[in-house]
């Protein structure tokens, strides 16, 4: 009988000892989340400044390359105004190419083939066969 009481006491002590350890575990998780959030914030700040610096470098390279193109065009015995006109035509051509690419990509962003396939699969069985016959 004494052993049975001893086991009950040991079980009770074990349960009571779990309570503080579970609170410590929750506190450890809270500290881990806090440390991860600080680290993520610092990383985002660093990335922000890197992207700002990359943007400044990109604009600088663009300006320098534009000047080099104008000088190269002027070396063909054209005046400054003509060189700037040629540069503007080059940039306008690049803009039109980018707009064309944007249009093609924007058309595919909504997955038209997938939408057609889903629309066909949602039709009743008889309509599916009729729809497939129309496409053939």
Secondary structure, DSSP 8 states (H G I E B T S, - for coil): -HHHHHHHHHHHHHHHHHHHHHHHHHHHHHHHHHHHHHHHHHHHHHHHHHHHHHHHHHHHHHHHHHHHHHHHHHTTT--HHHHHHHHHHHHHHHHHHHHHHHHHHHHHTT-HHHHHHHHHHHS-HHHHHHHHHHH-
